[in-house]
Amino acid sequence: MGERAVSLHAHLVVVRPAFTLDLTLEVAPGEVVALLGPNGAGKTTALRALAGLTPLSGGQIVLRGRPLHTLPADSRPIGMVFQDYLLFPHLSALDNVAFGPRCQGVSKAESRRAAAALLERVGLAGRAAAKPRQLSGGQAQRVALARALAVRPELLLLDEPLAALDAHTRLEVRSQLRRHLADFDGATVLVTHDPLDAMVLADRLIVIENGAVVQQGAPAEVARRPRTDYVARLVGLNLYRGVAGGAGVKVGELLLHTYEELDGPVFVAFPPAAVALYRTRPDGSPRNVWQARVEGVERHGDNVRVHLDGPISAFADITPAALADLDLTPGEPVWASVKAVETHAYPA
């Protein structure tokens, strides 16, 4: 991490039957780090361990130079936003937000003043008296965030904070949440399995699979250079591992011509939209051509995603009109091609 300041340094080891989480995590002041991974990867276990809700089997948690792992959950300077928000149903929005400071011994009047200021900050001054059942999903999410910030935390933890929202609300709340996180000067750790949430909200991504880190870096770097099939699927790329020599990469029995000239073990990636499909071998000289078999066809946004099997498995995105024109059905043979300039090769 070089000489940069580190607010949170954690080595989280949680051992369970048939699963071990072993994760090292460093977060700078004001930085938002997203833990990204498939279901069961250990993301929520890591977050609960940071919060003190899941005991560590080993390792340590140090926040601003002070060990946290020896403290009970309610003594840690942490604010947490749970996936389903867990607002107290019998309390107003104002009293939900004031609850944390009251538990810390702040007077009722001062707690309510601080809560009112936070509700105004998240744009909910007019809903202070509303009970959770009277709030929309987006409003409840913002009350939960205000409640987490009310305890003046040094570490903010968010567990799938947008998962409970519908698509339209999610878009709006995501941009609002980004602004609020930018104003927070502590460390933030966000858990999500949604790549868009991670790309928009986080300064850095840590991808975990089976309890271990498989890739980390700035969102743009992770998206451009995926290192596992999971990350490739997440960012919408076909990904292969092969051996490069000059402008070609041997992937199994197929030689793929790439834009970059490299030598040795490499990854090759290209988007499904770069794959062109033909019923007969294409004329001309596309650099990369192979025969495949249609495994399946599914709707993908405004296009159609075709699953291909052959010397390499691949996804191809084509228009509904092209699908009709090609008359593709599962089991059918098809020719696929991708231009060398559409590929991206990088060291493995």
C-alpha positions as CSV (number, residue, x, y, z in Angstrom):
1,M,0.0,0.0,0.0
2,G,3.1,2.2,-0.1
3,E,3.2,5.2,2.3
4,R,-0.5,6.0,2.2
5,A,-2.3,6.3,5.5
6,V,-4.3,3.3,6.6
7,S,-7.3,3.7,8.8
8,L,-8.4,0.1,9.0
9,H,-6.0,-2.9,8.9
10,A,-7.7,-6.2,9.4
11,H,-6.7,-9.9,9.0
12,L,-9.9,-11.8,9.2
13,V,-9.8,-15.6,9.8
14,V,-13.1,-17.3,10.4
15,V,-13.0,-21.1,10.3
16,R,-16.2,-23.1,9.9
17,P,-16.8,-26.7,8.9
18,A,-16.1,-26.9,5.1
19,F,-15.3,-23.2,4.9
20,T,-12.5,-20.9,5.8
21,L,-12.4,-17.1,5.4
22,D,-8.9,-15.7,5.3
23,L,-8.9,-12.1,4.2
24,T,-6.5,-9.2,4.7
25,L,-8.1,-5.8,4.3
26,E,-6.7,-2.3,4.4
27,V,-8.8,0.8,4.0
28,A,-7.5,4.4,3.9
29,P,-9.3,7.3,5.6
30,G,-12.2,8.4,3.3
31,E,-11.8,5.4,1.1
32,V,-14.7,3.1,0.1
33,V,-13.7,-0.5,-0.5
34,A,-16.3,-3.0,-1.9
35,L,-16.1,-6.7,-1.1
36,L,-17.5,-8.4,-4.2
37,G,-18.0,-12.1,-4.8
38,P,-20.6,-14.8,-5.5
39,N,-23.0,-16.1,-2.8
40,G,-21.1,-18.0,-0.2
41,A,-17.8,-16.4,-0.9
42,G,-17.5,-15.0,2.6
43,K,-18.4,-11.3,2.1
44,T,-21.0,-11.0,4.8
45,T,-19.0,-13.2,7.1
46,A,-16.1,-10.7,6.7
47,L,-18.5,-7.7,7.4
48,R,-20.0,-9.4,10.5
49,A,-16.5,-10.2,11.8
50,L,-15.5,-6.5,11.4
51,A,-18.6,-5.6,13.4
52,G,-18.0,-8.1,16.1
53,L,-21.1,-10.1,15.3
54,T,-19.1,-13.1,14.2
55,P,-16.1,-14.1,16.3
56,L,-12.6,-14.4,14.7
57,S,-10.9,-17.7,14.7
58,G,-7.6,-15.8,14.1
59,G,-6.1,-12.6,12.9
60,Q,-6.8,-9.1,14.2
61,I,-8.7,-5.9,13.5
62,V,-6.9,-2.6,14.0
63,L,-8.7,0.7,13.5
64,R,-6.7,4.0,13.6
65,G,-4.0,2.1,15.5
66,R,-6.3,0.6,18.1
67,P,-7.2,-3.1,18.3
68,L,-10.9,-3.7,17.8
69,H,-11.1,-7.5,17.8
70,T,-10.8,-7.6,21.6
71,L,-13.9,-5.3,22.0
72,P,-17.5,-6.4,22.1
73,A,-19.7,-5.3,19.2
74,D,-21.4,-2.5,21.1
75,S,-18.1,-1.0,22.1
76,R,-16.7,-0.7,18.5
77,P,-16.8,2.7,16.8
78,I,-18.7,1.3,13.9
79,G,-21.9,2.3,12.0
80,M,-23.7,-0.5,10.1
81,V,-26.4,-0.5,7.4
82,F,-28.0,-3.9,7.1
83,Q,-29.4,-5.3,3.9
84,D,-33.0,-5.0,5.2
85,Y,-32.2,-1.9,7.3
86,L,-33.6,-3.3,10.6
87,L,-35.2,0.0,11.5
88,F,-37.2,-0.1,14.8
89,P,-40.8,-0.3,13.6
90,H,-42.3,1.5,16.7
91,L,-39.9,4.5,16.5
92,S,-40.2,7.5,14.2
93,A,-37.4,8.2,11.6
94,L,-36.1,10.8,14.0
95,D,-36.0,8.5,17.0
96,N,-34.5,5.7,14.9
97,V,-31.6,8.0,14.1
98,A,-31.3,9.4,17.6
99,F,-31.2,5.9,19.1
100,G,-27.4,5.4,18.7
101,P,-26.3,8.7,20.3
102,R,-28.8,8.0,23.2
103,C,-27.2,4.6,23.8
104,Q,-23.8,6.4,23.9
105,G,-25.1,8.6,26.8
106,V,-25.9,11.8,24.7
107,S,-28.9,13.7,26.1
108,K,-32.2,13.2,24.5
109,A,-32.4,16.8,23.2
110,E,-28.9,16.7,21.7
111,S,-29.5,13.3,20.2
112,R,-32.7,14.5,18.5
113,R,-30.9,17.7,17.3
114,A,-28.1,15.6,15.8
115,A,-30.7,13.2,14.2
116,A,-32.7,16.1,12.7
117,A,-29.5,17.5,11.1
118,L,-28.6,14.0,9.7
119,L,-32.2,13.6,8.3
120,E,-31.8,17.0,6.6
121,R,-28.5,15.9,5.2
122,V,-30.0,12.8,3.6
123,G,-33.0,14.8,2.3
124,L,-35.6,13.5,4.7
125,A,-36.2,16.5,7.1
126,G,-39.9,16.3,6.1
127,R,-40.2,12.7,7.1
128,A,-38.8,12.9,10.6
129,A,-42.1,11.9,12.3
130,A,-42.8,9.0,9.9
131,K,-42.7,5.4,11.2
132,P,-40.7,2.9,9.0
133,R,-43.9,1.4,7.6
134,Q,-44.8,4.8,6.2
135,L,-41.5,5.2,4.3
136,S,-40.6,4.1,0.8
137,G,-37.7,1.7,0.3
138,G,-35.4,4.5,-0.7
139,Q,-36.4,6.6,2.3
140,A,-35.9,3.7,4.7
141,Q,-32.4,3.1,3.2
142,R,-31.5,6.8,3.8
143,V,-32.8,6.6,7.4
144,A,-30.7,3.5,8.0
145,L,-27.6,5.4,6.7
146,A,-28.4,8.4,8.9
147,R,-28.7,6.1,11.9
148,A,-25.3,4.5,11.1
149,L,-23.7,7.9,10.8
150,A,-25.3,9.2,14.0
151,V,-22.9,7.3,16.2
152,R,-20.0,9.2,14.6
153,P,-18.3,6.0,13.5
154,E,-14.7,5.6,12.4
155,L,-15.7,2.6,10.3
156,L,-18.9,2.4,8.2
157,L,-20.1,-1.1,7.1
158,L,-22.8,-1.6,4.5
159,D,-24.3,-5.0,3.7
160,E,-25.9,-5.0,0.3
161,P,-27.3,-1.5,1.0
162,L,-29.3,-1.3,-2.3
163,A,-30.5,-4.9,-2.6
164,A,-34.0,-4.3,-1.2
165,L,-34.8,-1.5,-3.7
166,D,-36.5,-1.8,-7.1
167,A,-34.5,-0.9,-10.2
168,H,-35.8,2.7,-10.5
169,T,-35.3,3.6,-6.9
170,R,-31.9,1.9,-6.9
171,L,-30.6,4.2,-9.6
172,E,-31.6,7.3,-7.7
173,V,-30.5,6.1,-4.2
174,R,-27.1,4.8,-5.6
175,S,-26.1,8.3,-6.7
176,Q,-27.3,9.8,-3.4
177,L,-25.4,7.2,-1.5
178,R,-22.2,7.9,-3.5
179,R,-22.4,11.6,-2.4
180,H,-22.9,10.7,1.3
181,L,-20.0,8.3,1.3
182,A,-17.8,10.9,-0.3
183,D,-18.5,13.2,2.7
184,F,-17.6,10.5,5.2
185,D,-14.0,10.8,6.4
186,G,-13.7,7.4,8.0
187,A,-13.1,4.0,6.4
188,T,-16.1,2.4,4.5
189,V,-16.4,-1.3,3.7
190,L,-19.3,-2.2,1.4
191,V,-20.5,-5.7,0.6
192,T,-22.3,-6.4,-2.7
193,H,-22.7,-8.9,-5.5
194,D,-23.9,-6.2,-7.9
195,P,-21.1,-5.0,-10.2
196,L,-22.8,-1.7,-10.9
197,D,-23.1,-0.9,-7.2
198,A,-19.5,-1.7,-6.7
199,M,-18.3,0.2,-9.7
200,V,-20.2,3.4,-8.8
201,L,-19.8,3.4,-5.0
202,A,-16.3,2.1,-4.4
203,D,-12.8,3.5,-4.8
204,R,-11.4,0.0,-4.8
205,L,-12.7,-3.5,-5.3
206,I,-11.6,-6.7,-3.5
207,V,-13.1,-9.8,-5.1
208,I,-13.3,-12.8,-2.9
209,E,-14.2,-16.4,-3.9
210,N,-14.3,-19.3,-1.5
211,G,-13.1,-17.2,1.4
212,A,-9.9,-15.8,-0.3
213,V,-9.0,-12.7,-2.4
214,V,-8.7,-13.5,-6.1
215,Q,-8.4,-10.0,-7.4
216,Q,-8.3,-6.4,-6.2
217,G,-7.7,-2.9,-7.6
218,A,-9.5,0.2,-8.9
219,P,-12.9,-0.7,-10.5
220,A,-11.8,0.2,-14.0
221,E,-8.7,-2.0,-13.7
222,V,-10.6,-5.0,-12.4
223,A,-13.2,-4.5,-15.1
224,R,-10.5,-4.2,-17.9
225,R,-8.4,-7.1,-16.7
226,P,-10.5,-9.8,-15.0
227,R,-8.5,-12.7,-13.5
228,T,-11.3,-15.3,-12.8
229,D,-14.3,-16.5,-14.7
230,Y,-16.5,-15.0,-12.0
231,V,-15.1,-11.5,-12.5
232,A,-15.3,-11.9,-16.3
233,R,-18.9,-12.8,-16.1
234,L,-19.5,-9.9,-13.7
235,V,-18.1,-7.3,-16.1
236,G,-19.5,-9.1,-19.2
237,L,-16.4,-10.5,-20.9
238,N,-15.4,-13.8,-22.4
239,L,-12.1,-14.8,-20.6
240,Y,-9.5,-17.4,-21.4
241,R,-6.2,-18.4,-20.1
242,G,-3.5,-19.4,-22.7
243,V,0.1,-19.2,-23.7
244,A,1.2,-16.3,-25.9
245,G,3.9,-16.2,-28.6
246,G,4.1,-13.1,-30.7
247,A,0.6,-12.0,-31.8
248,G,-1.0,-15.3,-31.1
249,V,-2.3,-17.0,-28.0
250,K,-2.9,-20.7,-27.9
251,V,-6.1,-21.5,-25.9
252,G,-6.5,-25.2,-25.9
253,E,-6.5,-26.2,-29.6
254,L,-7.4,-22.7,-30.9
255,L,-4.9,-20.0,-31.8
256,L,-6.3,-16.6,-31.1
257,H,-4.7,-13.6,-32.8
258,T,-4.6,-10.7,-30.4
259,Y,-3.9,-7.0,-30.6
260,E,-1.1,-7.1,-28.0
261,E,2.1,-9.1,-28.7
262,L,3.1,-11.0,-25.6
263,D,5.0,-14.1,-24.6
264,G,4.2,-16.6,-21.9
265,P,1.1,-17.3,-19.8
266,V,-1.7,-14.7,-20.5
267,F,-5.3,-14.0,-20.2
268,V,-7.3,-13.1,-23.3
269,A,-10.6,-11.2,-22.9
270,F,-13.2,-9.9,-25.4
271,P,-16.8,-8.7,-25.1
272,P,-19.7,-10.9,-26.3
273,A,-20.7,-8.0,-28.6
274,A,-17.4,-8.5,-30.5
275,V,-18.3,-12.1,-31.5
276,A,-19.9,-12.3,-35.0
277,L,-21.9,-15.4,-36.0
278,Y,-22.4,-17.0,-39.4
279,R,-24.2,-20.1,-40.7
280,T,-21.2,-20.9,-43.1
281,R,-17.6,-20.1,-42.8
282,P,-17.2,-16.3,-43.4
283,D,-15.6,-15.0,-46.6
284,G,-12.7,-12.6,-46.4
285,S,-10.0,-13.1,-43.7
286,P,-11.2,-12.4,-40.1
287,R,-8.2,-13.3,-38.0
288,N,-10.0,-15.5,-35.5
289,V,-12.6,-18.0,-36.9
290,W,-13.8,-21.2,-35.3
291,Q,-16.7,-23.6,-35.6
292,A,-19.0,-23.9,-32.6
293,R,-22.3,-25.3,-31.6
294,V,-25.2,-23.3,-30.1
295,E,-25.8,-24.4,-26.5
296,G,-28.5,-22.0,-25.6
297,V,-30.1,-18.6,-26.5
298,E,-31.4,-16.1,-23.9
299,R,-32.7,-12.5,-23.8
300,H,-30.0,-10.1,-22.7
301,G,-31.2,-6.5,-22.4
302,D,-32.2,-5.4,-25.9
303,N,-30.1,-8.1,-27.5
304,V,-29.9,-11.9,-27.5
305,R,-27.1,-13.8,-25.8
306,V,-26.0,-16.9,-27.6
307,H,-24.1,-19.6,-25.6
308,L,-21.5,-21.3,-27.8
309,D,-19.6,-24.5,-27.2
310,G,-16.6,-25.6,-29.3
311,P,-12.8,-25.3,-29.0
312,I,-13.6,-22.5,-26.6
313,S,-16.9,-21.7,-24.8
314,A,-18.1,-18.2,-25.5
315,F,-21.0,-15.8,-25.3
316,A,-22.0,-13.9,-28.3
317,D,-24.5,-10.9,-28.2
318,I,-26.5,-10.4,-31.4
319,T,-29.7,-8.5,-32.3
320,P,-33.1,-10.3,-32.4
321,A,-33.1,-9.6,-36.1
322,A,-29.8,-11.4,-36.5
323,L,-31.1,-14.3,-34.5
324,A,-34.1,-14.6,-36.8
325,D,-31.9,-14.2,-39.9
326,L,-29.5,-16.9,-38.8
327,D,-32.3,-19.2,-37.5
328,L,-30.2,-20.3,-34.6
329,T,-31.5,-23.1,-32.3
330,P,-29.7,-25.1,-29.6
331,G,-27.6,-27.9,-31.1
332,E,-27.1,-26.1,-34.4
333,P,-23.6,-25.7,-35.8
334,V,-22.4,-22.1,-36.4
335,W,-19.2,-20.2,-37.3
336,A,-17.9,-17.6,-34.9
337,S,-15.3,-14.9,-35.4
338,V,-13.8,-12.0,-33.5
339,K,-11.3,-9.4,-34.8
340,A,-7.9,-9.3,-33.3
341,V,-8.4,-5.6,-32.5
342,E,-11.4,-6.5,-30.3
343,T,-9.3,-8.8,-28.1
344,H,-7.3,-7.7,-25.0
345,A,-4.4,-9.8,-23.8
346,Y,-2.5,-9.3,-20.5
347,P,-0.1,-11.3,-18.4
348,A,-1.6,-14.1,-16.3
